[in-house]
Amino acid sequence: MIATGCEDKNVRVYYLATSSDQPLKVFTGHLAKVFHVRWSPLREGILCSGSDDGTVRIWDYTQDACINVLSGHAAPVRGLMWNTEVPYLLISGRSIFLSFPVNLFIVFCFDIL
């Protein structure tokens, strides 16, 4: 499966083994275009999306739902990277990095010089 972020504010999931151009799922909720999407390396069916609305949404593919909204950026989100050993998500934008422990909701902010 592949997940895509779209200018229409949605996240779409496609199954590449079929010839259909229709997505298996469409996740809605962002208020601006979705710039970045990443699947979790630790939990199957979990993906995150970063948007120009300054939020990151955590989606559960199996539940068809947004299970968390991470905010803290005043600027658009431009990069997402899951830690491959612990459930942390590194989020980058224009001015700061945020590191979210996905299950604990503690935020660490670092200014970029």
Buried (B, 14 or more C-beta within 10 A) or exposed (E): BEBEBBEEBBBBBBEEEEEEEEBEBEBEBBEBBBBBBBBBEBEEEBBBBBBBBBBBBBBBBEEEEBEBEBEBBEEBBBEBBBBEEEBBBEBBBEEBBBBBBBEEEEEEEEEEE
